[in-house]
Amino acid sequence: MTDSKYFTTTKKGEIFELKAELNSDKKEKKKEAVKKVIASMTVGKDVSALFPDVVNCMQTDNLELKKLVYLYLMNYAKSQPDMAIMAVNTFVKDCEDPNPLIRALAVRTMGCIRVDKITEYLCEPLRKCLKDEDPYVRKTAAVCVAKLHDINAQLVEDQGFLDTLKDLISDSNPMVVANAVAALSEIAESHPSSNLLDLNPQSINKLLTALNECTEWGQIFILDCLANYTPKDDREAQSICERVTPRLSHANSAVVLSAVKVLMKFMEMLSKDLDYYGTLLKKLAPPLVTLLSAEPELQYVALRNINLIVQKRPEILKHEMKVFFVKYNDPIYVKLEKLDIMIRLASQANIAQVLAELKEYATEVDVDFVRKAVRAIGRCAIKVEQSAERCVSTLLDLIQTKVNYVVQEAIVVIKDIFRKYPNKYESVIATLCENLDSLDEPEARAAMIWIVGEYAERIDNADELLESFLEGFHDESTQVQLQLLTAIVKLFLKKPTETQELVQQVLSLATQDSDNPDLRDRGYIYWRLLSTDPVAAKEVVLAEKPLISEETDLIEPTLLDELICYIGTLASVYHKPPSAFVEGGRVSGPPLAASSVQMGAVDLLGGGLDSLIGDTSFGPPPAAAVPARLGAPTSSGLSDLFDLTSGVGTLSGFYVAPKAVWLPAMKAKGLEISGTFTRQVGSISMDLQLTNKALQVMTDFAIQFNRNSFGLAPAAPLQVHAPLSPNQTVEISLPLNTVGSVMKMEPLNNLQVAVKNNIDVFYFSTLYPLHILFVEDGKMDRQMFLATWKDIPNENETQFQIRDCPLNAEAASSRLQSSNIFTVAKRNVEGQDMLYQSLKLTNGIWVLAELRVQPGSPSLTLSLKCRAPEVSQHVYQAYETILKN
């Protein structure tokens, strides 16, 4: 027999077999086949070829088979939209099935099929299901409205589904109410300006009635919704609190935290003299304590939330100190969090107990935990004055152990104790000096140097001690170098005759041999002070220092109030508002806890202090430091000024994005802020629209920016000339400059804003388009362009594709020039137009670009080179915005 048998086999592979089984007359065989298809789909095999055969199996009374087919449909409808329409009739039919499970299943699946063509067919069945007699179908349909809104918001509004959803809040079934609230909350989050959840005492009463009877997740939706309500007076607040309090004893910790959030918020409205206020405080403690008996991960989440609660209302847990004592088998992340809360609860009444516990922790084996325990002893001393002496003696005992990292931490905290209680505990300095040689961590060395400099007159050999540090000056960290420079200058001002040589040496090391701009600047300032006016130098350097505050690590009050509203969410674990970590910025409020960056990074984004000293090796001062020029270009004088194609000196050429809502009214007690950024003839402005959606008049407006990557700051106060009445809107153009404080942000163009009025302070963050920072003198000459392009390392080059942009080279060049991106040269290579372009940012950073335009192609290729490559992504976004608008 020949090999032809291999080609005459009837078996044509797995798909063929499944196809045959799916079309079988036997119901069991069909079901088995669909199960095999789902199994193949689950492990990642492509079974989309079977789409028509699987869809045919929908016509069945078997609920299990129907569920499997719907599962398949959800997965493949997006890749086979035309085929998916075949299933629409069955969906519509299933939505009228006598079995409520099938009706709910059909409407749920239709909501999960994200295909535009199908959504219009979904409207009628959805409308019927929203008014279905069975609550299970209604609650499923409520969630389906939110899904449909995500696919096509306009359709949902036109079809009146939002009104139906609002009506469901009055439904007799608590689960329907919970799902309606969840759906409306979800829609309101993506459309902050719409007042969907129009809560009033009547609707609140309905929600509270449903609260007792729905499932735990339904309770969380309702409690989260209640937290956004503002009661009209303290009686209503008390009434709501009384009805929410029973949720504190729920078994689900998420329900407990949501209830705590509502109570914490409404307690603001209750008078502290009320008996009920004291009762409520007592009721809040046990559920929080109970959360600490859960598994470690839940404990950690509970502790992070308790940390916020204790900062806001320490009286809730003031008698519960013992539950925060560390257990031997606690994971390190729980131990550290408990330690933090112990300090926050420390008071004169319990300090002896706390100190005994902390001293015990300081002898543990876990290094991180020991360090934190030693710091905690110092924080106790600063917080509870009566305990300071006992804390200092405890720290001295720990220093005597000679354990290196314990000694170093102790010295760091003793420095803080000296600053809090001057002229009280200086007798311990001798003991500290004995441990000088064992210090190897920058923070401990810097603390010790500060102590030696500050108390130089009490230390006989202060000059020798500081000289010993000076020997390895260039190997020290910046923190130690700066501290050493200041300490030696203090020593010189206290003992000028003996230390003249030492101060000369350190000033020379700081100004001539160092490449750190911060250190050089401080060195120059001291040098000039000492050489021109020693008396003034003494007043500046040896000025009396303010006492450090009790709690330097408390969260800023307005941010704390915001975080209290997010108890039980990720924001309460991160201790950051959602806008700091949620992509897309659906929730507003600036992350105030952003850490400061090293001076090197600041220098990268602007001249830093060097430009003031005039060190030409760092280039000219940033453009923002000089008065804004009226857009006069540097190329060819007045002829360019009136050349409307260039866009320079005109108001029309620069692209301005449409206004977007930055601060929704529901987040700012009725104040809605929309805005955009513009650049006109060299001046940047923030165009704001303020709308009062509250019931009271708003006055006394002010605005402030957090430090940001390019030093953007208001150039004038926020001028709202008349009080803003309810439902009134006012438009304001706020001039900006770029001479504010600089701090590298993430992302680079993030701007955090605080707006104050007579009601409160509100925070939001927004992203500004980078092209508002492109200055008018950003055209480089050809020779300089070529030399700079070669000089910038190749690894700093980034390439991007700009798609769907069918412009020719002339149109692209003209459009870019009107936003201060200048074409330096143009050439044609193998039919492609190459534009070589330059632009300059307000802080003096140059960006060079090569834009490749292929005639007839809708895509452009952009290559960017820059000494600060982190700006490239944002420059590309600016290119895309300008070219496409």
Secondary structure, DSSP 8 states (H G I E B T S, - for coil): --GGGGGS-S---HHHHHHHHHT-S-HHHHHHHHHHHHHHHHTT---GGGHHHHHHTTS-S-HHHHHHHHHHHHHHTTT-HHHHGGGHHHHHHHTT-SSHHHHHHHHHHHHH---HHHHHHHHHHHHHHHT-SSHHHHHHHHHHHHHHHHH-HHHHHHTTHHHHHHHHTT-SSHHHHHHHHHHHHHHHHH-TTS--S---HHHHHHHHHHHTTS-HHHHHHHHHHHHT---SSHHHHHHHHHHHGGGGG-SSHHHHHHHHHHHHHHHTTS-TTSHHHHHHHHHHHHHHHHHTTS-HHHHHHHHHHHHHHHHH-GGGGTT-GGGGS--TTS-HHHHHHHHHHHHHH--TTTHHHHHHHHHHHTTSS-HHHHHHHHHHHHHHHHH-GGGHHHHHHHHHHHHHTT-HHHHHHHHHHHHHHHHHSTTTSGGGHHHHHHTGGG--SHHHHHHHHHHHHHTGGG-TTHHHHHHHHHTTGGGS-HHHHHHHHHHHHHHHHHSTTTSHHHHHHHHHHHHTS---HHHHHHHHHHHHHHHH-HHHHHHHHT-------S-TTS--HHHHHHHHTTTTSHHHHHTS-GGGTSTT--S----TT-----HHHHHHTS-TTHHHHT-GGG-S--GGGS----S--SSSTHHHHT-GGG-TT-SSSS-----EEEE-GGGTTTEEEEEEEEEETTEEEEEEEEEE-SSS-B---EEEE--BTT--EESS-----S-B-TT-EEEEEEEEES-S-B---SSTTEEEEEEE-SS-EEEEEEE--GGGGB-TT----HHHHHHHHHHS-GGGEEEEEE-S----HHHHHHHHHTTT-EEEEEEEETTEEEEEEEEEBTTS-EEEEEEEE-TT-S-EEEEEEESSGGGHHHHHHHHHHHHH-
